[in-house]
């Protein structure tokens, strides 16, 4: 229950953060292959057109033929088509309007422990929390951290951010801006394992600052034969060697700890 409530609250915080962000208009985004456009010329309904930008970065428009629009904003593409219609002698004045109905050329990858991983269109610059909300927020196994891979000026850099700390502190410095080609990977939450005389042995999500008593509770509590005396934990040291030692109920667990509950002798 604690795990589900924690994940739900974090997801809701991400959604609220995303909804409060200022979205860029698609009209400011450079057009590219795969983008779907709805084009209208005021007073000339016969020139209305719904089309997609080709792999070559162009569209075919009535009267003027092939028009290269890749790399242009929608506003600049409007001016270009308008100019071609006028310079070609087809219209004396041409008021062209372009609506981007589907933006496929600008996408960000949202992967890992989110509800709907995949590639998502991005209208201009959006933040990490914006795009996590678009992907449905964190999944049930989502951890506190996300790894961001961004390429700027030909250089690719990786940065890990703590989503929980960022939102709880209201310091959004780490809420990085994302553009086309960036990737967000939400890490899997660390786990602990419990076995022996507990009702539900197995692996569980390790919540922040979880102690042994809380771990016992998540494992369903002791069996009738179990005892809290002599609780032991197996843990790997810095060199990867497994160590076994006794713990108290209020001792804090670490990722990949294995808690063993003994059988009572009486």
Beta strands, then each sheet from edge to edge (+ up, - down):
strand 1: 36-41
strand 2: 49-52
strand 3: 58-61
strand 4: 65-68
strand 5: 96-102
strand 6: 107-112
strand 7: 118-121
strand 8: 126-127
strand 9: 142-152
strand 10: 155-162
strand 11: 177-178
strand 12: 183-188
strand 13: 191-196
strand 14: 202-205
strand 15: 232-236
strand 16: 242-246
strand 17: 258-261
sheet 1: 2+ 1- 5+
sheet 2: 3+ 4-
sheet 3: 7+ 6- 12- 9+ 10-
sheet 4: 8+ 11-
sheet 5: 14+ 13- 17- 15+ 16-
end
